[in-house]
Amino acid sequence: MKRRNESKAYLYLAPAVILAALFCWYPAIIGFVQSFLTVNASGKVLGFAGLSNYRSLFADKAFQNSLKVSLRFIVLFVPANTFVTLLAASMTRRKSRFSAIPEYVFFAPVAVSLSAYSLIMKDLFRGNASVINKITGLKMGWITEPAGAMATLVILGIFLDFGIDYILLMCAFRSSDKSVLEAARMDGAGGWRLFLQIELPLIRETTLVTIFLALKDAILISAPIIILTEGGPYRSTETVMFYYYLEAFKSGNRGVQNALSALVIVIAAIFMALYNSRRRAR
C-alpha cells in the first residue's frame, strides 16, 4: 500500500517535473554551456570563447551600474516587504467573525496582473501633479527623479508580492502550536512579549521563506521596470535583469546574455544552498 501511494505521488508530480525539465532546466544548461562559447545573433555557435564573455560582461559599465541598482533595490525592498506583510498577517492572526473581510482585502492583489498593476502605478505617480502628490501634498517627480523612481518601484514590488506572502504568514500564525501559546500565557506572557518572544519565533521558518521569495523577486525584477520607468531616469532603475533584457532582446548580444543567465543561476543556487543548510541546522 505504501509503495502504491508513493507511485501515485510520483505520477502526479511527473507532469510538473517534465515541464520544468523542458522549459527551465534544459534551457539553463544550454545557456550555461553557451556562456563559454561564441554565439552570433541568430544562435549559431562560432567557436570556443572561454571566459571572454564574462570579462566583457564585468567590464561593461552599464552592467556595473545595474549591479549597484539591484543591490539598492534589494536593500530597500526586502525589509520593507517583510515588515508590511508581517504587520498585515499579525493584524489578522486571530480568527474572528469579521476576519474574512481584511483577509479578502489583503489577498486581493493576487487577482490583478503584474502589467495592470504597473500601468495603474504609472498613472498614479506620473508627473509633478500626480494623484499621489495631490493626496499627500508633496511636489515630487516620482518617476522623473532617481529617488522617486526607486521608491515607486519598491512600492510596486510590495503590492506584487503582498498577497502570497500575507497568506503564507497568516496561515503560519494560525497553525502555530496552541499549547505553546497557552503555556506562555499561563506563565504571564501577554501583549507584545507574547508576540515578539513566542509567536514570531514560531513562524520564523515561514518568515524566512517569504524573505527568500522577496529576494528572488528583487533579483529577477524586470517587467515592472519595462512598463513603469524603462530603466530611467538616468539608469537609476536599470537592474541586472533589465540590463539582461536590453542585451538579449534589444542588442542581440548572445555572449553577454548567456554569461549573465549563467551568473544568475549560480547566484540562485548559492542562495538555495544557504537556505537548505540553515534549515538542516535548525
Accessible surface in RSA format (square Angstrom, percent):
REM  Atomic radii and reference values for relative SASA: ProtOr
REM  Chains: A
REM  Algorithm: Lee & Richards
REM  Probe-radius: 1.40
REM  Slices: 20
REM RES _ NUM      All-atoms   Total-Side   Main-Chain    Non-polar    All polar
REM                ABS   REL    ABS   REL    ABS   REL    ABS   REL    ABS   REL
RES MET A   1   158.81  82.2 117.82  78.0  40.99  97.6 104.91  89.2  53.90  71.4
RES LYS A   2   156.11  76.2 148.66  91.2   7.45  17.7  94.55  85.1  61.57  65.6
RES ARG A   3   203.75  85.5 201.50 102.7   2.24   5.3  72.97  99.7 130.78  79.3
RES ARG A   4   144.85  60.8 137.78  70.2   7.08  16.9  41.56  56.8 103.29  62.6
RES ASN A   5    77.99  53.8  71.47  69.1   6.52  15.7  25.15  60.5  52.83  51.1
RES GLU A   6    82.36  47.3  79.62  60.2   2.74   6.5  30.91  59.8  51.45  42.0
RES SER A   7    69.38  58.6  59.59  79.5   9.79  22.6  35.92  76.5  33.46  46.9
RES LYS A   8   107.19  52.3 105.88  65.0   1.31   3.1  58.36  52.5  48.83  52.0
RES ALA A   9    49.13  45.2  42.95  66.3   6.18  14.1  48.19  67.9   0.94   2.5
RES TYR A  10   156.08  72.9 151.05  85.9   5.04  13.1 103.43  77.7  52.66  64.9
RES LEU A  11   127.65  71.1 120.11  85.9   7.54  18.9 123.49  86.7   4.15  11.2
RES TYR A  12   173.41  81.0 153.65  87.4  19.76  51.4 111.43  83.7  61.98  76.4
RES LEU A  13   100.57  56.0 100.16  71.7   0.41   1.0 100.57  70.6   0.00   0.0
RES ALA A  14    34.85  32.0  29.89  46.1   4.97  11.3  34.85  49.1   0.00   0.0
RES PRO A  15    76.52  55.8  72.50  66.1   4.02  14.6  76.35  63.0   0.17   1.1
RES ALA A  16    61.50  56.5  51.89  80.1   9.61  21.9  56.58  79.7   4.92  13.0
RES VAL A  17    73.23  48.2  71.31  64.6   1.92   4.6  73.23  63.6   0.00   0.0
RES ILE A  18   100.01  56.9  98.04  73.0   1.97   4.8 100.01  72.0   0.00   0.0
RES LEU A  19   102.17  56.9 100.86  72.2   1.31   3.3 101.18  71.1   0.99   2.7
RES ALA A  20    27.77  25.5  23.41  36.1   4.36   9.9  27.17  38.3   0.60   1.6
RES ALA A  21    35.16  32.3  32.97  50.9   2.19   5.0  33.14  46.7   2.02   5.3
RES LEU A  22   103.25  57.5  95.04  68.0   8.21  20.6  95.10  66.8   8.16  22.0
RES PHE A  23   145.70  72.9 125.59  77.8  20.12  52.3 126.50  76.7  19.21  55.0
RES CYS A  24    74.02  56.0  63.73  71.1  10.29  24.2  19.08  48.3  54.94  59.2
RES TRP A  25   135.50  54.4 133.36  64.6   2.13   5.0 112.08  59.8  23.42  38.0
RES TYR A  26   135.26  63.1 132.96  75.6   2.30   6.0  96.08  72.2  39.18  48.3
RES PRO A  27    61.39  44.7  49.60  45.2  11.79  42.8  53.54  44.2   7.84  48.7
RES ALA A  28    30.90  28.4  22.82  35.2   8.07  18.4  29.52  41.6   1.38   3.7
RES ILE A  29   107.37  61.1 104.51  77.9   2.87   6.9 107.28  77.3   0.09   0.2
RES ILE A  30    66.30  37.7  66.30  49.4   0.00   0.0  66.30  47.7   0.00   0.0
RES GLY A  31    10.32  12.7   0.00   N/A  10.32  12.7  10.09  27.7   0.22   0.5
RES PHE A  32    88.14  44.1  87.94  54.5   0.20   0.5  87.94  53.3   0.20   0.6
RES VAL A  33    79.40  52.2  75.93  68.7   3.48   8.4  78.37  68.1   1.04   2.8
RES GLN A  34    36.72  20.5  36.72  26.8   0.00   0.0   3.63   7.7  33.08  25.1
RES SER A  35     0.00   0.0   0.00   0.0   0.00   0.0   0.00   0.0   0.00   0.0
RES PHE A  36    57.46  28.7  57.46  35.6   0.00   0.0  57.46  34.8   0.00   0.0
RES LEU A  37    37.05  20.6  37.05  26.5   0.00   0.0  37.05  26.0   0.00   0.0
RES THR A  38    58.77  41.8  57.16  58.0   1.61   3.8  43.79  58.8  14.98  22.6
RES VAL A  39    12.31   8.1   0.05   0.0  12.26  29.5   0.05   0.0  12.26  33.2
RES ASN A  40    47.68  32.9  39.66  38.3   8.03  19.3  26.85  64.6  20.84  20.1
RES ALA A  41    73.55  67.6  53.33  82.3  20.23  46.0  53.54  75.4  20.01  53.0
RES SER A  42    97.05  82.0  57.05  76.1  40.01  92.2  56.12 119.5  40.93  57.3
RES GLY A  43    25.98  32.0   0.00   N/A  25.98  32.0   9.73  26.7  16.26  36.4
RES LYS A  44   138.15  67.4 129.82  79.7   8.33  19.8  80.31  72.3  57.85  61.6
RES VAL A  45    70.59  46.5  49.98  45.2  20.61  49.7  49.98  43.4  20.61  55.9
RES LEU A  46   108.33  60.3  70.08  50.1  38.25  96.1  75.14  52.8  33.19  89.3
RES GLY A  47    31.39  38.7   0.00   N/A  31.39  38.7  31.22  85.7   0.17   0.4
RES PHE A  48   161.64  80.9 128.25  79.4  33.39  86.9 128.25  77.8  33.39  95.6
RES ALA A  49    18.38  16.9   1.84   2.8  16.54  37.6  10.10  14.2   8.28  21.9
RES GLY A  50    15.35  18.9   0.00   N/A  15.35  18.9  15.35  42.1   0.00   0.0
RES LEU A  51   101.64  56.6  98.07  70.2   3.57   9.0  98.07  68.9   3.57   9.6
RES SER A  52    41.06  34.7  40.01  53.4   1.04   2.4  32.90  70.1   8.15  11.4
RES ASN A  53    17.70  12.2  16.95  16.4   0.75   1.8   0.75   1.8  16.95  16.4
RES TYR A  54    33.75  15.8  33.47  19.0   0.27   0.7  30.81  23.2   2.94   3.6
RES ARG A  55   155.03  65.1 145.79  74.3   9.24  22.0  77.20 105.5  77.83  47.2
RES SER A  56    64.05  54.1  50.76  67.7  13.29  30.6  27.63  58.8  36.42  51.0
RES LEU A  57     0.00   0.0   0.00   0.0   0.00   0.0   0.00   0.0   0.00   0.0
RES PHE A  58    94.87  47.5  88.32  54.7   6.55  17.1  88.58  53.7   6.29  18.0
RES ALA A  59    73.32  67.4  48.18  74.3  25.14  57.2  55.92  78.7  17.40  46.1
RES ASP A  60    49.42  34.6  40.73  40.5   8.69  20.6  17.81  41.9  31.61  31.5
RES LYS A  61   167.99  82.0 161.09  98.8   6.90  16.4 103.77  93.4  64.22  68.4
RES ALA A  62    13.21  12.1  10.65  16.4   2.56   5.8  11.56  16.3   1.65   4.4
RES PHE A  63     0.16   0.1   0.16   0.1   0.00   0.0   0.16   0.1   0.00   0.0
RES GLN A  64    78.02  43.6  75.62  55.3   2.40   5.7  25.01  53.2  53.02  40.2
RES ASN A  65    45.35  31.3  43.14  41.7   2.21   5.3  17.71  42.6  27.64  26.7
RES SER A  66     0.00   0.0   0.00   0.0   0.00   0.0   0.00   0.0   0.00   0.0
RES LEU A  67    71.11  39.6  66.83  47.8   4.28  10.7  67.14  47.2   3.97  10.7
RES LYS A  68   133.42  65.1 127.50  78.2   5.92  14.1  73.02  65.7  60.40  64.3
RES VAL A  69     1.48   1.0   1.48   1.3   0.00   0.0   1.48   1.3   0.00   0.0
RES SER A  70     8.62   7.3   8.62  11.5   0.00   0.0   8.62  18.4   0.00   0.0
RES LEU A  71   113.45  63.2 111.99  80.1   1.46   3.7 112.96  79.3   0.49   1.3
RES ARG A  72   111.77  46.9 106.20  54.1   5.57  13.3  44.90  61.4  66.86  40.5
RES PHE A  73     1.64   0.8   1.64   1.0   0.00   0.0   1.64   1.0   0.00   0.0
RES ILE A  74    33.31  19.0  33.07  24.6   0.24   0.6  33.07  23.8   0.24   0.7
RES VAL A  75    93.16  61.3  84.28  76.3   8.88  21.4  88.99  77.3   4.17  11.3
RES LEU A  76    83.81  46.7  76.30  54.6   7.51  18.9  78.78  55.3   5.03  13.5
RES PHE A  77     1.54   0.8   1.54   1.0   0.00   0.0   1.54   0.9   0.00   0.0
RES VAL A  78    16.27  10.7  16.27  14.7   0.00   0.0  16.27  14.1   0.00   0.0
RES PRO A  79    79.18  57.7  67.42  61.5  11.76  42.8  74.85  61.8   4.33  26.9
RES ALA A  80    33.27  30.6  24.85  38.3   8.42  19.2  32.58  45.9   0.69   1.8
RES ASN A  81     0.92   0.6   0.92   0.9   0.00   0.0   0.00   0.0   0.92   0.9
RES THR A  82    18.97  13.5  18.04  18.3   0.93   2.2  17.53  23.5   1.44   2.2
RES PHE A  83   133.86  67.0 130.20  80.6   3.66   9.5 133.40  80.9   0.46   1.3
RES VAL A  84    51.30  33.8  50.51  45.7   0.79   1.9  50.51  43.9   0.79   2.2
RES THR A  85     0.36   0.3   0.36   0.4   0.00   0.0   0.00   0.0   0.36   0.5
RES LEU A  86    32.83  18.3  32.31  23.1   0.52   1.3  32.41  22.8   0.42   1.1
RES LEU A  87    89.63  49.9  85.37  61.1   4.26  10.7  89.11  62.6   0.52   1.4
RES ALA A  88     5.83   5.4   4.94   7.6   0.89   2.0   5.62   7.9   0.21   0.6
RES ALA A  89     0.00   0.0   0.00   0.0   0.00   0.0   0.00   0.0   0.00   0.0
RES SER A  90    12.46  10.5  10.25  13.7   2.21   5.1   2.38   5.1  10.08  14.1
RES MET A  91   130.92  67.8  92.11  61.0  38.80  92.4  87.85  74.7  43.07  57.1
RES THR A  92     7.12   5.1   4.80   4.9   2.32   5.5   7.12   9.6   0.00   0.0
RES ARG A  93    53.39  22.4  48.15  24.5   5.24  12.5   0.94   1.3  52.45  31.8
RES ARG A  94   107.65  45.2 100.44  51.2   7.20  17.1  73.91 101.0  33.74  20.4
RES LYS A  95   144.14  70.3 113.70  69.8  30.44  72.5  84.79  76.3  59.35  63.2
RES SER A  96    67.23  56.8  48.27  64.4  18.96  43.7  46.89  99.9  20.33  28.5
RES ARG A  97   211.17  88.7 173.02  88.2  38.15  90.8  64.19  87.7 146.99  89.1
RES PHE A  98   137.78  68.9 133.67  82.8   4.11  10.7 135.59  82.2   2.19   6.3
RES SER A  99     6.90   5.8   3.10   4.1   3.80   8.8   6.68  14.2   0.22   0.3
RES ALA A 100    37.72  34.7  37.19  57.4   0.53   1.2  37.30  52.5   0.42   1.1
RES ILE A 101   109.15  62.1 106.99  79.7   2.15   5.2 108.94  78.4   0.21   0.6
RES PRO A 102    40.23  29.3  37.11  33.8   3.12  11.3  40.23  33.2   0.00   0.0
RES GLU A 103    26.07  15.0  25.20  19.1   0.87   2.1   6.86  13.3  19.21  15.7
RES TYR A 104   166.91  77.9 160.62  91.4   6.28  16.4 115.20  86.6  51.70  63.7
RES VAL A 105    93.08  61.3  84.25  76.3   8.83  21.3  87.21  75.8   5.87  15.9
RES PHE A 106    41.31  20.7  40.40  25.0   0.91   2.4  41.31  25.0   0.00   0.0
RES PHE A 107    78.89  39.5  78.22  48.5   0.67   1.7  78.22  47.4   0.67   1.9
RES ALA A 108    52.79  48.5  43.78  67.6   9.00  20.5  51.85  73.0   0.94   2.5
RES PRO A 109    18.31  13.3  12.96  11.8   5.36  19.5  13.55  11.2   4.77  29.6
RES VAL A 110    68.14  44.8  42.19  38.2  25.96  62.5  49.91  43.4  18.23  49.4
RES ALA A 111    95.87  88.1  52.67  81.3  43.20  98.3  64.46  90.8  31.41  83.2
RES VAL A 112    58.13  38.2  45.67  41.3  12.45  30.0  49.40  42.9   8.73  23.7
RES SER A 113    65.26  55.1  49.44  66.0  15.82  36.4  51.02 108.6  14.24  20.0
RES LEU A 114    73.34  40.8  65.96  47.2   7.38  18.5  66.18  46.5   7.16  19.3
RES SER A 115    52.65  44.5  51.61  68.9   1.04   2.4  27.45  58.4  25.21  35.3
RES ALA A 116    35.09  32.3  30.25  46.7   4.84  11.0  34.93  49.2   0.16   0.4
RES TYR A 117    28.39  13.3  28.39  16.2   0.00   0.0  17.26  13.0  11.14  13.7
RES SER A 118     0.00   0.0   0.00   0.0   0.00   0.0   0.00   0.0   0.00   0.0
RES LEU A 119    99.70  55.5  98.60  70.5   1.10   2.8  98.76  69.4   0.94   2.5
RES ILE A 120    86.75  49.4  83.64  62.3   3.11   7.5  86.59  62.4   0.16   0.4
RES MET A 121     8.29   4.3   8.29   5.5   0.00   0.0   0.20   0.2   8.09  10.7
RES LYS A 122    51.42  25.1  51.42  31.6   0.00   0.0  17.25  15.5  34.17  36.4
RES ASP A 123    85.08  59.6  72.84  72.5  12.23  28.9  26.84  63.2  58.23  58.1
RES LEU A 124    57.37  32.0  57.36  41.0   0.01   0.0  57.37  40.3   0.00   0.0
RES PHE A 125     7.70   3.9   7.70   4.8   0.00   0.0   7.70   4.7   0.00   0.0
RES ARG A 126   129.35  54.3 120.55  61.5   8.80  21.0  53.46  73.1  75.89  46.0
RES GLY A 127    28.76  35.5   0.00   N/A  28.76  35.5  27.39  75.2   1.37   3.1
RES ASN A 128   102.65  70.8  89.77  86.7  12.89  31.0  25.84  62.2  76.81  74.2
RES ALA A 129    78.64  72.3  58.26  89.9  20.37  46.3  65.24  91.9  13.40  35.5
RES SER A 130     5.14   4.3   0.00   0.0   5.14  11.8   5.14  10.9   0.00   0.0
RES VAL A 131    68.79  45.3  67.95  61.5   0.84   2.0  68.27  59.3   0.53   1.4
RES ILE A 132    33.47  19.0  33.47  24.9   0.00   0.0  33.47  24.1   0.00   0.0
RES ASN A 133     4.89   3.4   2.75   2.7   2.14   5.2   2.95   7.1   1.94   1.9
RES LYS A 134   157.15  76.7 124.61  76.5  32.55  77.5  77.35  69.6  79.80  85.0
RES ILE A 135   130.11  74.0  97.65  72.7  32.46  78.2 104.01  74.9  26.10  70.8
RES THR A 136    74.94  53.3  41.27  41.8  33.67  80.3  49.10  66.0  25.84  39.1
RES GLY A 137    62.25  76.8   0.00   N/A  62.25  76.8  34.43  94.5  27.82  62.3
RES LEU A 138    88.38  49.2  81.75  58.5   6.63  16.7  83.86  58.9   4.53  12.2
RES LYS A 139   193.43  94.4 160.09  98.2  33.34  79.4 103.47  93.1  89.96  95.8
RES MET A 140    49.86  25.8  48.32  32.0   1.54   3.7  35.17  29.9  14.69  19.5
RES GLY A 141     0.63   0.8   0.00   N/A   0.63   0.8   0.55   1.5   0.08   0.2
RES TRP A 142    26.04  10.5  26.03  12.6   0.01   0.0  26.03  13.9   0.01   0.0
RES ILE A 143    25.39  14.5  20.92  15.6   4.48  10.8  20.92  15.1   4.48  12.1
RES THR A 144    87.96  62.6  72.18  73.2  15.78  37.6  67.49  90.7  20.47  30.9
RES GLU A 145    76.48  43.9  76.18  57.6   0.31   0.7  25.88  50.1  50.60  41.3
RES PRO A 146    61.19  44.6  59.32  54.1   1.87   6.8  59.75  49.3   1.44   8.9
RES ALA A 147    73.55  67.6  58.67  90.5  14.88  33.9  67.56  95.1   6.00  15.9
RES GLY A 148     0.00   0.0   0.00   N/A   0.00   0.0   0.00   0.0   0.00   0.0
RES ALA A 149     0.00   0.0   0.00   0.0   0.00   0.0   0.00   0.0   0.00   0.0
RES MET A 150     8.82   4.6   8.82   5.8   0.00   0.0   8.82   7.5   0.00   0.0
RES ALA A 151    35.35  32.5  28.86  44.5   6.48  14.7  34.78  49.0   0.57   1.5
RES THR A 152     0.00   0.0   0.00   0.0   0.00   0.0   0.00   0.0   0.00   0.0
RES LEU A 153     0.02   0.0   0.00   0.0   0.02   0.0   0.00   0.0   0.02   0.1
RES VAL A 154    15.23  10.0  15.23  13.8   0.00   0.0  15.23  13.2   0.00   0.0
RES ILE A 155    58.13  33.1  57.96  43.2   0.18   0.4  58.13  41.9   0.00   0.0
RES LEU A 156     0.04   0.0   0.04   0.0   0.00   0.0   0.04   0.0   0.00   0.0
RES GLY A 157     4.63   5.7   0.00   N/A   4.63   5.7   4.51  12.4   0.12   0.3
RES ILE A 158    24.77  14.1  24.77  18.5   0.00   0.0  24.77  17.8   0.00   0.0
RES PHE A 159    88.82  44.4  88.35  54.7   0.47   1.2  88.70  53.8   0.12   0.3
RES LEU A 160    50.31  28.0  22.11  15.8  28.20  70.9  24.02  16.9  26.29  70.7
RES ASP A 161    18.51  13.0  14.59  14.5   3.92   9.3   5.93  14.0  12.58  12.5
RES PHE A 162    20.34  10.2  20.34  12.6   0.00   0.0  20.34  12.3   0.00   0.0
RES GLY A 163     0.13   0.2   0.00   N/A   0.13   0.2   0.00   0.0   0.13   0.3
RES ILE A 164    86.51  49.2  85.97  64.0   0.54   1.3  86.00  61.9   0.51   1.4
RES ASP A 165     3.41   2.4   3.41   3.4   0.00   0.0   0.03   0.1   3.38   3.4
RES TYR A 166     0.00   0.0   0.00   0.0   0.00   0.0   0.00   0.0   0.00   0.0
RES ILE A 167    50.97  29.0  50.97  38.0   0.00   0.0  50.97  36.7   0.00   0.0
RES LEU A 168    62.12  34.6  59.02  42.2   3.10   7.8  59.94  42.1   2.18   5.9
RES LEU A 169     0.04   0.0   0.04   0.0   0.00   0.0   0.04   0.0   0.00   0.0
RES MET A 170    13.29   6.9  13.29   8.8   0.00   0.0  11.84  10.1   1.44   1.9
RES CYS A 171    64.05  48.5  59.95  66.9   4.10   9.6  27.98  70.9  36.07  38.9
RES ALA A 172    13.67  12.6   4.78   7.4   8.89  20.2  10.71  15.1   2.96   7.8
RES PHE A 173     7.84   3.9   1.02   0.6   6.82  17.7   1.02   0.6   6.82  19.5
RES ARG A 174    54.04  22.7  40.30  20.5  13.74  32.7  34.07  46.6  19.97  12.1
RES SER A 175    89.41  75.6  55.55  74.1  33.86  78.0  48.74 103.8  40.67  57.0
RES SER A 176    13.15  11.1   2.04   2.7  11.11  25.6   9.37  20.0   3.78   5.3
RES ASP A 177    77.03  54.0  64.05  63.8  12.98  30.7  27.94  65.7  49.10  49.0
RES LYS A 178   111.42  54.4 108.43  66.5   2.99   7.1  99.35  89.4  12.07  12.9
RES SER A 179    72.33  61.1  59.15  78.9  13.18  30.4  52.82 112.5  19.52  27.3
RES VAL A 180    58.65  38.6  54.60  49.4   4.05   9.8  57.81  50.2   0.84   2.3
RES LEU A 181     6.69   3.7   6.69   4.8   0.00   0.0   6.69   4.7   0.00   0.0
RES GLU A 182    92.87  53.3  92.87  70.3   0.00   0.0  36.70  71.0  56.17  45.9
RES ALA A 183    51.97  47.8  47.61  73.5   4.36   9.9  50.73  71.4   1.24   3.3
RES ALA A 184    10.58   9.7   4.38   6.8   6.20  14.1  10.04  14.1   0.54   1.4
RES ARG A 185    94.21  39.6  78.08  39.8  16.13  38.4  43.58  59.6  50.63  30.7
RES MET A 186   165.54  85.7 126.93  84.0  38.61  91.9 108.05  91.9  57.49  76.2
RES ASP A 187   126.68  88.7  91.55  91.1  35.13  83.1  30.35  71.4  96.33  96.1
RES GLY A 188    60.42  74.5   0.00   N/A  60.42  74.5  34.37  94.3  26.06  58.4
RES ALA A 189    16.20  14.9   9.55  14.7   6.65  15.1   9.63  13.6   6.56  17.4
RES GLY A 190    39.20  48.3   0.00   N/A  39.20  48.3  26.63  73.1  12.57  28.1
RES GLY A 191    61.48  75.8   0.00   N/A  61.48  75.8  45.39 124.6  16.09  36.0
RES TRP A 192   188.73  75.7 182.94  88.5   5.80  13.6 154.10  82.2  34.63  56.2
RES ARG A 193   142.67  59.9 134.89  68.8   7.78  18.5  41.31  56.5 101.35  61.4
RES LEU A 194     9.08   5.1   9.08   6.5   0.00   0.0   9.08   6.4   0.00   0.0
RES PHE A 195    24.64  12.3  24.64  15.3   0.00   0.0  24.64  14.9   0.00   0.0
RES LEU A 196    94.26  52.5  81.81  58.5  12.45  31.3  81.81  57.5  12.45  33.5
RES GLN A 197   112.54  62.9  95.28  69.6  17.26  41.1  31.30  66.6  81.24  61.6
RES ILE A 198    42.41  24.1  40.21  30.0   2.21   5.3  41.75  30.1   0.66   1.8
RES GLU A 199     3.43   2.0   3.43   2.6   0.00   0.0   1.03   2.0   2.41   2.0
RES LEU A 200    45.22  25.2  41.41  29.6   3.81   9.6  41.73  29.3   3.49   9.4
RES PRO A 201    53.71  39.1  43.93  40.0   9.78  35.5  48.88  40.4   4.83  30.0
RES LEU A 202    73.06  40.7  41.40  29.6  31.66  79.6  44.38  31.2  28.67  77.2
RES ILE A 203     2.97   1.7   0.83   0.6   2.14   5.2   2.97   2.1   0.00   0.0
RES ARG A 204   124.52  52.3 118.87  60.6   5.64  13.4  30.01  41.0  94.50  57.3
RES GLU A 205    60.82  34.9  60.33  45.6   0.49   1.2  58.80 113.7   2.03   1.7
RES THR A 206    34.01  24.2  31.33  31.8   2.67   6.4  10.27  13.8  23.74  35.9
RES THR A 207    20.30  14.4  20.30  20.6   0.00   0.0  18.85  25.3   1.46   2.2
RES LEU A 208    26.75  14.9  25.84  18.5   0.91   2.3  26.43  18.6   0.32   0.9
RES VAL A 209    49.34  32.5  48.34  43.8   1.00   2.4  49.17  42.7   0.17   0.5
RES THR A 210     2.29   1.6   1.78   1.8   0.51   1.2   1.88   2.5   0.41   0.6
RES ILE A 211    55.34  31.5  55.34  41.2   0.00   0.0  55.34  39.9   0.00   0.0
RES PHE A 212    45.21  22.6  40.50  25.1   4.70  12.2  40.91  24.8   4.30  12.3
RES LEU A 213    60.14  33.5  59.79  42.8   0.36   0.9  60.11  42.2   0.04   0.1
RES ALA A 214     0.00   0.0   0.00   0.0   0.00   0.0   0.00   0.0   0.00   0.0
RES LEU A 215    25.83  14.4  25.83  18.5   0.00   0.0  25.83  18.1   0.00   0.0
RES LYS A 216    96.68  47.2  92.03  56.5   4.66  11.1  58.90  53.0  37.78  40.2
RES ASP A 217    44.33  31.1  38.92  38.7   5.41  12.8  17.47  41.1  26.87  26.8
RES ALA A 218     0.19   0.2   0.00   0.0   0.19   0.4   0.19   0.3   0.00   0.0
RES ILE A 219    28.21  16.1  27.67  20.6   0.53   1.3  28.03  20.2   0.17   0.5
RES LEU A 220    76.54  42.6  65.81  47.1  10.73  27.0  66.12  46.4  10.42  28.0
RES ILE A 221    16.30   9.3   9.57   7.1   6.72  16.2  16.30  11.7   0.00   0.0
RES SER A 222    27.39  23.1  26.08  34.8   1.31   3.0   1.97   4.2  25.42  35.6
RES ALA A 223    40.59  37.3  38.91  60.0   1.68   3.8  39.65  55.8   0.94   2.5
RES PRO A 224     4.70   3.4   4.70   4.3   0.00   0.0   4.70   3.9   0.00   0.0
RES ILE A 225     0.00   0.0   0.00   0.0   0.00   0.0   0.00   0.0   0.00   0.0
RES ILE A 226    56.02  31.9  51.69  38.5   4.33  10.4  51.87  37.4   4.15  11.3
RES ILE A 227    39.75  22.6  33.58  25.0   6.17  14.9  38.68  27.9   1.07   2.9
RES LEU A 228     2.50   1.4   0.00   0.0   2.50   6.3   0.00   0.0   2.50   6.7
RES THR A 229    15.46  11.0   0.26   0.3  15.20  36.2   3.49   4.7  11.97  18.1
RES GLU A 230   123.20  70.7 105.48  79.8  17.72  42.2  26.82  51.9  96.37  78.7
RES GLY A 231     2.39   2.9   0.00   N/A   2.39   2.9   2.39   6.5   0.00   0.0
RES GLY A 232    16.51  20.4   0.00   N/A  16.51  20.4  15.96  43.8   0.55   1.2
RES PRO A 233    22.38  16.3  14.54  13.3   7.84  28.5  21.82  18.0   0.56   3.5
RES TYR A 234   192.42  89.8 153.59  87.4  38.83 101.0 119.07  89.5  73.35  90.4
RES ARG A 235   123.14  51.7 119.76  61.0   3.38   8.0  36.16  49.4  86.98  52.7
RES SER A 236    15.61  13.2   9.93  13.2   5.68  13.1  15.37  32.7   0.23   0.3
RES THR A 237     0.00   0.0   0.00   0.0   0.00   0.0   0.00   0.0   0.00   0.0
RES GLU A 238     6.47   3.7   6.47   4.9   0.00   0.0   0.00   0.0   6.47   5.3
RES THR A 239     0.00   0.0   0.00   0.0   0.00   0.0   0.00   0.0   0.00   0.0
RES VAL A 240    11.99   7.9  11.99  10.9   0.00   0.0  11.99  10.4   0.00   0.0
RES MET A 241    32.25  16.7  31.29  20.7   0.96   2.3  31.23  26.6   1.01   1.3
RES PHE A 242     8.76   4.4   8.76   5.4   0.00   0.0   8.76   5.3   0.00   0.0
RES TYR A 243     3.30   1.5   3.30   1.9   0.00   0.0   2.64   2.0   0.66   0.8
RES TYR A 244    39.99  18.7  39.82  22.7   0.17   0.5  19.27  14.5  20.72  25.5
RES TYR A 245    49.70  23.2  49.64  28.2   0.06   0.1  30.89  23.2  18.80  23.2
RES LEU A 246    48.08  26.8  48.08  34.4   0.00   0.0  48.08  33.8   0.00   0.0
RES GLU A 247    27.24  15.6  27.24  20.6   0.00   0.0   0.41   0.8  26.83  21.9
RES ALA A 248    14.04  12.9   1.19   1.8  12.85  29.2   1.19   1.7  12.85  34.0
RES PHE A 249   148.49  74.3 115.75  71.7  32.74  85.2 120.05  72.8  28.44  81.4
RES LYS A 250   139.32  68.0 102.96  63.2  36.36  86.6  51.96  46.8  87.36  93.1
RES SER A 251    79.34  67.0  41.59  55.5  37.76  87.0  24.98  53.2  54.37  76.2
RES GLY A 252    25.52  31.5   0.00   N/A  25.52  31.5  17.81  48.9   7.72  17.3
RES ASN A 253    60.55  41.8  53.60  51.8   6.95  16.7  12.82  30.8  47.73  46.1
RES ARG A 254    68.81  28.9  66.22  33.8   2.59   6.2   1.53   2.1  67.28  40.8
RES GLY A 255     8.86  10.9   0.00   N/A   8.86  10.9   6.63  18.2   2.24   5.0
RES VAL A 256    11.42   7.5  11.26  10.2   0.17   0.4  11.26   9.8   0.17   0.4
RES GLN A 257    35.02  19.6  34.78  25.4   0.24   0.6   0.53   1.1  34.49  26.2
RES ASN A 258     8.26   5.7   8.26   8.0   0.00   0.0   0.00   0.0   8.26   8.0
RES ALA A 259     0.00   0.0   0.00   0.0   0.00   0.0   0.00   0.0   0.00   0.0
RES LEU A 260     0.17   0.1   0.17   0.1   0.00   0.0   0.17   0.1   0.00   0.0
RES SER A 261    28.40  24.0  23.78  31.7   4.62  10.7  25.65  54.6   2.75   3.9
RES ALA A 262     0.82   0.8   0.65   1.0   0.17   0.4   0.82   1.2   0.00   0.0
RES LEU A 263    38.90  21.7  37.66  26.9   1.24   3.1  38.88  27.3   0.02   0.1
RES VAL A 264    20.51  13.5  20.04  18.1   0.46   1.1  20.05  17.4   0.45   1.2
RES ILE A 265    69.32  39.4  66.47  49.5   2.85   6.9  68.59  49.4   0.73   2.0
RES VAL A 266    65.42  43.0  63.77  57.7   1.65   4.0  65.41  56.8   0.01   0.0
RES ILE A 267    58.62  33.4  58.49  43.6   0.13   0.3  58.62  42.2   0.00   0.0
RES ALA A 268    50.41  46.4  45.09  69.6   5.32  12.1  49.87  70.2   0.54   1.4
RES ALA A 269    57.44  52.8  45.36  70.0  12.07  27.5  52.78  74.3   4.66  12.3
RES ILE A 270    95.16  54.2  92.28  68.7   2.88   7.0  95.07  68.5   0.09   0.2
RES PHE A 271    60.89  30.5  60.89  37.7   0.00   0.0  60.89  36.9   0.00   0.0
RES MET A 272   103.01  53.3 103.01  68.2   0.00   0.0  75.86  64.5  27.15  36.0
RES ALA A 273    60.30  55.4  49.65  76.6  10.65  24.2  56.37  79.4   3.94  10.4
RES LEU A 274   101.49  56.5  97.58  69.8   3.92   9.8  98.01  68.8   3.48   9.4
RES TYR A 275    24.13  11.3  23.99  13.7   0.14   0.4  19.35  14.5   4.78   5.9
RES ASN A 276    55.84  38.5  54.81  53.0   1.04   2.5   7.57  18.2  48.28  46.7
RES SER A 277    55.46  46.9  49.23  65.7   6.24  14.4  39.91  85.0  15.55  21.8
RES ARG A 278   107.92  45.3 102.41  52.2   5.51  13.1  28.74  39.3  79.18  48.0
RES ARG A 279   135.87  57.0 121.53  61.9  14.35  34.2  15.85  21.7 120.03  72.7
RES ARG A 280   191.61  80.5 156.65  79.9  34.96  83.2  76.54 104.6 115.07  69.7
RES ALA A 281    91.66  84.3  48.53  74.9  43.13  98.1  61.42  86.5  30.24  80.1
RES ARG A 282   122.28  51.3  56.69  28.9  65.59 156.2  41.75  57.1  80.53  48.8
END  Absolute sums over single chains surface
CHAIN  1 A    16666.7      14313.7       2352.9      11542.1       5124.6
END  Absolute sums over all chains
TOTAL         16666.7      14313.7       2352.9      11542.1       5124.6
